[in-house]
Amino acid sequence: MDQVTGAQLIAESLKTQKVEYMFGIVGVPIIEVAMAAQAAGIKYVGMRNEQAACYAASTIGYLTGRPGACLVVSGPGLIHALGGMANANMNCWPVVVIGGSSDRNQETAGAFQEFPQVEACRLYSKFSARPSSLEAIPAVIEKAVRTSIYGRPGACYVDIAGDMVNAKVDRSKVRVVSCCSPPPISLAEHSAITEAIAVLKMAKRPLVIIGKGAAYGRAETALKLFVETSGLPFLPTPMGKGVLPDDHLNCVAAARSRALLQADVVLLLGARLNWILHFGLPPRFDPDIRIIQIDLCAEEMGNNVRPAVALLGDISAIVTQLLECVRKDGWKYPSDTEWWSTLKEKVAANAKISKALARQSTLPMNYYTVFHHISQVLPHDCIIVSEGANTMDIGRTMLNNYLPRHRLDAGTFGTMGVGLGFAIAAAAVERSENKGRRIVCVEGDSAFGFSGMEVETMCRYNLPIVIIVVNNNGIYSGVDPETWKEMAKMGDLATIAPPVTLLPEARYDEVMAAFGGRGFLVRTEEELRSALQLSLSDWERPSLLNVLIDPSSDRKQQVQ
């Protein structure tokens, strides 16, 4: 009689649900689950920290629309993954976490790494459950995957007791559960579409805001047609960049503050009026702003600002509805308005300021000089991963994205430490799809420190990721080596060194080289361009550019 283990049922069920990637750290009791996953045809990537593993698995969900799996051990292993689950939930990215747990007959007895895992995960997930038997595993896995992608995407947790992993059951007793269908697509009411177009027509200063929900919803084709047919200016949120190219004629990202402040009507596409968009409130927005809100989550409607029109449903489908209405009416926002003139003037003025900062040839380099040269060398189709404080904020304005889902950053939760996990996931997808895209991870030195050991993961799997550490010796700002030495002479650095400082000119490049990757120490523009070109030409191993900049380098002052 054909028997199957719990580990095999988990792996086969994930594969049936079209889960193609698994990231994790193995140990008791889930080693056999990882082995069974590989046997079932799932790609397993062993990471160095569960947090990074969960970041990677959630990135798979964002990039492919199907959740990645994160496999962790019990107790502390799962607790480390909770940060990744929370980040996935806040970003609305699907991920399924599989956690081993104590044997059932040892519950409440003080078992090894015993922890109330199902209960703990409810705060960080959409769904958290333990199969009641081996026979129930396929149904629970199907529900976890389905729940992760239906409605607002997010994290789901499946708990596997240690004694279930190697236990066996007759395959004939296991109910076959087929792959869940893609999420159903819903349209907005026709009357609401008509009302939205009427509000847009009355606008004197309209603005389209494109969020990462539009990227996840694969709305790029419909959005391009809508923006170009309607003639409306648009502004992407950080991970909305690339849904339409940053160099599109209608993009006003370089005039962000002015556009938000003076717009009288905003078409909000898959973005939330949270801290990233200043809650949609004064003084960053007009107090009389009218919002046309498109979202697939009814509960999101009216958060912070009551919408003039609420369009509930699939973003791509609703944009198509709007496009059909605009085409039918033959309406287009004029290109010769005062609003367009105001925006274009501000775009040009800000570009001039950034260009002047980028042309400064002093050493150490500043952020703008570094990003100027990086932008000139990077291929247009590369996936840019970015995290840090100034590194991420300035990089967002200077490193263009031309394709959807080609920018990954700290996101809605503002999470530091996501970069290397995100990059590893993107590289795994690229290896499978083989589209010739480079993965470039632009990190602040502080951000790199959170997950720096994942460079070993990159080297182990020969993932040709290019990491650029923009090193200012600190968090926000640092000090130069001479100042550091003088402080050390004054006494205990724990009582003297500013809390934002890190070790000056730390050799992050040597960390990469230690594992077999390529490391470059960069001080000048010429060294930067040369090292980046060499790294981009190497498809066999990862590279790290340790770019030393002025510790006091900062952002240009914002003028609305």
N, C-alpha and C positions, 0 to 999 in steps of 0.2 A: 504494500500500500504506500502511495506517494505521500511523504510527510514533508512539512516545511517548517522552518524555525521562525520565531518572531522577527529576528533580524532580516530574514529573507522577505517576509511579508511587508515590513516597513519599506525596504528597498524597492520591491516590485510594485508596491502601491504608489510610491513616489514617481517611479518611472511611468506607470499607467497614467498618472496625472500630468505627464509631460514636464516633470521637474528634471532638469538636465544637469544641474550643478549642485554640489554640496561642498561647504566649507566648514572646517571645524578643527577640534583638537581631541584626539582619541584617548581613551583610558577606560578603566573599569567604570561602568559595565557596557560601553557602547563600541568597543573595538570591532566586534563582529558586524555591527550595522554598517560601518564604513566599508568593510570588506565586501559585504553583500551588495552595497550600493555600486561599487566598482564592477562586481560581477553582473549586475543588472544593466550596466552601460551608463551609469551616472558618473560624471567626472568629479573626483574628490580632490580637493585642494586642502592640504594640512597647513594650518596657520600657526602663529606663535602666541596668539592671545584670542580668547573667545570674543572679546569686544570687536576686534578687527574682523574676525570670522563672520560675525553677524552683520557688520557694515558691508562686507563683501556680498553676502547672500542677498541682502536687501537691494543692493545695486543691480544684481541680476534681474530682480523683479522690475526695477525701473527701466532697465535697458531693453528687456525682452518682453515684458508684459506677463511673464510667468514667474512665480516665485522661485528664488533659490532656496536651498535647504541649509540650515545651520545646525551642525551636530555637536552637542556638548555633553560633558559628564555631569554628574549630579552635584548638588550643593554649590560650592564656590564656582564651579565651571558654568553653571546656569546663571548664577548671580553676575558673573562677568559679562554674560551675554545680554543682560537686561538693558544695558545702555544702548546696545544696537537695536533691540526691540523698540525701545522708547523712541529712538531716532527714526526708525522705519515708520512707526505710527504717526509721528509728527510730520514727516515728509509725505505720508500717504503712499508708501511703497510696500508692495507685498513681499512677505518673507514667511517661511515656515521653520520654526525652531523645534528640533527634536532633542529632548533632554532625557538622559538616563536618570534613574532614581533608585532609591533603596528597594530591596526585595520586599514584596508585600507582607511576608510573614514576620518582618522585622519592624514594621511601622510602629511608632511611638516607643520603641525599645532603645532608642539611642543608636541607631544603625550608622554605619560609615557614611558621612556626608548627608545624613538625613535632613530634609528641609521641606517645608510645605510648598512645593514647587508649582503645582497647579494653581493654588490660591495666590501665590506671589505674582505669577505671570498675568493674572487677570487685570492688574492695574496697567500693564504694558502691552496688552494685546486685544484683539477683537474676539478671540476664541481661545480657550484654554481647557484642555481635557486630557484624561488618561483613558485609553481603551480598557474596557472591563474584562476583555479576554483576547486571546490571539485572533479568534474569529472576527472580532470587531475592528481590528486594525485597519483593513482597507476602507471601511466606511468612515472612520475617524480621520484618516489621512485625506480622503476625498473632501470631507467637510472643511478641514483646515485649509486646503488649497483653494477650494471654492470661496470660502469666507474671506481669504486674503485678497482676492481679486474682485469680488462682487461689491457693489456700492463703493464707498470710499475705501481704497486699498489700505492694507496695514499688516501688522504682525499677527501670527497665530502660533500657538504652542501645543505640542503633543508630548505628553509625558510617557515614558516607557519604563516600567519597573524592571529592575535588574534581572529578576528571575523569569521575565517574559522574553528576554533577548534570545536565549538559547533553547527555550522550551519549544516543543514540537507539537504539531497538530496535523491531522489528516487533511490534505488539501481539499478533499471532497466536502469537508465541513465548512470551508471558508466561502462565504458568499462573494461572488465576483462583483466588483463595483467598477463601472466603466468611467472613463475620463469625464470630468465635469465640462459642461458646455461653456463657451466664452461668455463673458458677462452680457446680459441683455442690454440692448441699446434703446433708450427712451428719447422721445422728442419733446420739445416745448410746445405748449398750447399755441395754436395759430394766432389767437387774439393777442397773446403776449408778444409774439414775434412782431406783429403789426404795430403794437404799442411801442416796442423798442425802437423800431425804425422811425416812428414818428418823433420820439425823443431825440434821436440822433439828428434828424433833419432840422430840428429847432435849435440845436446846439450852435453856439458861436465859436466855442473853443473845445471841440471834442478830442478825446484821447482814448486809444485802445491800450489796455495793459494786458500783456501776455504772460501768464504764469506757468510754472512747471507742470500744472495740471493739463495744460494744452499740449505740452511735450509728451507727458505720459499717455494722453488721450489720442495721440497720433493725429493731431488736428492740423498739421503743417500745410497740407495741400489745400484744404478748404480755406484756411486762414490767409494764405498767399493770394488766392483768388479774391477773397473778400476785401482785404486791405487794398489791393491794387484796383479793384472795381469801385470801391467806395471812396478811395483817395484819402483815407484817414491816417493821421500820424499814430505811430505805435511806440510803446515803451515796454521792453521785456524786464521781468524780474530777474534776479541773478541766474536761476536755472531755467528761466524762460528764454534765455539767450540762445539763438540758433534755431528756434522754431521757425522764425524768419531770419535771414542773414543779418548780422549786425551792420553790414554795409549797405543794406537796402535803403533806397531813397526816402522811404517813409519812416525810418527809424530815428527817433529823437532821444536815444539813450544819453547822449552827451549833454542834453539839456534837461536831465531828469528832474532836478529840483524845481526849475521854472515850469515844466510841463505839469507836474503834480499840483503846484500851487495855483496855477491860473486856469486849469481846465474847468469847464462848467458841466461837462458830461463825460463820464468815464464808462467805457465798455470793459468790464472786468471779466477776463477769460481764464478760468482755472487758477486764480490767485485769491489769496485771502487778505482781508484788511486787518492784518496783524502788524507786528512791530516792523516788518520789512517795508510795509507801505504806510507806516506812521499811523495806522489804525483808521486811515481815511478821514482824519479829523484836523481842524485848525491847530497850530498855525501852518502845517505843511500842506493842507488842502483848503480849498474855498469852503467857507461854512455852509454855502448853499449848493454844494456839489450834488449832482444827480448821478446815481450809480445804476447802470444796467448790469446786473450780476448773473453770470452763467456759472453754474456749478452742478455737480452730480449729487451733492449732499444737501438735502433740504434744510438740515439743521444749521448749515453755514449761512443761509440766507439771512441777511439783516444783522450779522455780527458787527457791532460798532456803528454802522451806518445803515439805516433802513433803505433798501433799494427802491428806486423809482419803478423799476421793472425787474422781476425775478424770472429767470429762464432756467428751469430745472431739467437736467438731463445730460446726455452725452455731448461733450463739447464739440467734437467734429461734426456731429449730426446737426446741432443747433446752429453752428456757424454756416453750415450748408443751407439751413432754412433762412438765415439772415441774407445770405448771398442771393438766393433765389428771389427774395423780396426786393432787394436792391436792384437786381437785374430787371425785374418786372417793372419797377417804377422808373428805371433809367436815371436814378439819383446818384450824384457824386459830389463829395465835398470839394468846393473850389480850391485850387492850388494857389490862388492869388490873394488869399485872405490875409488880414493883419496877423491872425494867429499863426499861420504858416511862416510869415516873415519874422515874427518874434522868436519862434522856435529855431529857425535856421540861423538867425543872428547869434543866439545863445550857443548853439552847437559849434558854430565857427569860433566864437570867442573862447570857449572852453578848450577846443582843440588847439588853439594857438597857445594857450597857457601850458597845456600838457607838452606840446612840442618844444616850447622854450625850456622847460624843466628837463626834458629828455636830451636836449642838446648840450647840457652842462657836461663839460669834459673833466671835471675835477675828480680826484681820487681821495678816498674811496668813492665809488659810484653811488648814486641815489636810486630810489625805486624806479623813477620814471625812465632813467637811462637804461636800467636793466630790462625793464619791460618793453621799451622801444626796440631794443636789439633782439629780444626773444620773439617779439611779434613779427619781425622781418624774416626770421628764419623758420618759424613753425609752418608746417604744411596746413592748408586750409581744412583738411578733413581729419585732423588729429582730435582726439578726445582730451580735453583739458580738465584735469582735476586740480582743485585749488582750495587751500585752507590756510588760515592764519588771520592776523588782524589787518594791518596795512597791506600785507602781501595779497590777501584775498580781495580787499576792497579796491586797491589801485589796479590790481591785475584784471578785475572785472571790467574796468573802464578801458583798459589798453590792449587786452588780448581778445581779439574778436573771435566769435563763433559763427560758423556759416551753415551748420547742419543741426537738426534737432537732436536732443539727448546727447550732445557732445560737450556739455559742461556739467561737472559734478563738484559741489562745494559743501560748505558747512550746513547749508539748508535752513529750514524753518526752525530747527532746534539750536542752531548756532554751534554745532558740536565740533570741538577740536579733537583731532586724532582719527578722523574718518579717511583721510587722504589716501594712505597706502592700501587700506582695504578696498576702497573704491577702485583704485588703479589696478589692483590685482584682479578684481572681478571684470573690469573692462578689458583687461588683457586676455583673460580666459575666454570671453565672448569673441574677441577679435581673432584669437587662435582658431576657434571653431568656424567662424564665418569667413576668415581669410580675405578680408577686404583691403588689406594693405594699409590700415590706419595705425598711426603711432599713438601711444598713450603717454601723455606728458603730465607729470604731477608737480605742480608748482607749490612749494611749501614754505611757510615761515619756519625759522629754526626752532621756535617753541613748538609749533604744530607738529613738526617732524618727530620731536622727542616722544610724543604720545605713543606712536606705533613704529618707531624706528627699526625695531628688530625684524619687522616684516620684510626688510631688504633681503634677509636670508631666504624667506619664502620665494621672493622673486628670482633669486639666484638658483635655488633648488629646482624650480620648474622652468628655468631658462626663459623667463618672461621679459622681453626687451623693453621694459618701461624706462622712461627717462625722468629722473627726479631732479628738479631744480630747487635747491634750498637757498632761499634769499635770506642771508645770514646777517642780521643786525645786532647779534650778541645779546638778544633779550626778548622780552614780551613787550611789545609796542616799541621799546627802545632799550638800548644797552649802553655799555661803556667800552672804550678802546682798551687794548692790552696794557698800555702804560698806566692808565687810570686804575685799572684792576690791581696792578702790582702795587701801586701806591696805597690803595685801600687795604691790601693784605698786610702791609707794613704797620698799619694803624691798629691792628688787633684782630679779633675774631670776626671773620667775614659774615658769620651768621648774625652778628649785631650791627654790622657796618654796611654791607653790600645792599643796595636798593633791591627790594623784592622782585622788581621786574627784570633784573639782570641775569644773564646766563654766562657761561664761560666764554670769554672773548675768543673769537676765531677758532672755535671748536672744529676738529677735523672730521666732519661727517663724511667727507669723501673717502677717508680711510676705513670707515665702517663698511661701506659698500665694497671697497677693494678687498677687505679681509675675507669676504665670502665668495670672491671670484668675479665680482662685477667690475665695472670701470669707474674710477673716481677721479674727479678733476677739481683742483683748487683754482678758483677764478677770482682775479682782482681787477682786470681791465676789460674794456669793450672787446678788444681783439681776442683775448683769451676766452671770453664768453661766447663769441660767435664761433670760434674754432672748435671749442669743446662741444657746443650744441650740435654743430654740423657733424662732427665725428660720432656723437652719440646717436643721432638720427640715422646715420648710415649703418649702424651696427644692429642687426636683427637677431643676434645670437645670445646676447646677455644684457642685463640692465646696466644703466649708468646713473651716476649721481654727480651733479655739478654743485659744488659748495661755493656759492657766490657771495663774497664778502663785500658788504656795503657800509656806508656811513652809519654808525650806530644811532645818530641823531636824525637820520632821514625820516621825513614825515609826508603826510598827504598835503596836497595843495588845499588852501582854504576854500570852503564852499561859499559861493555867492549866489543867492537865489535870483 
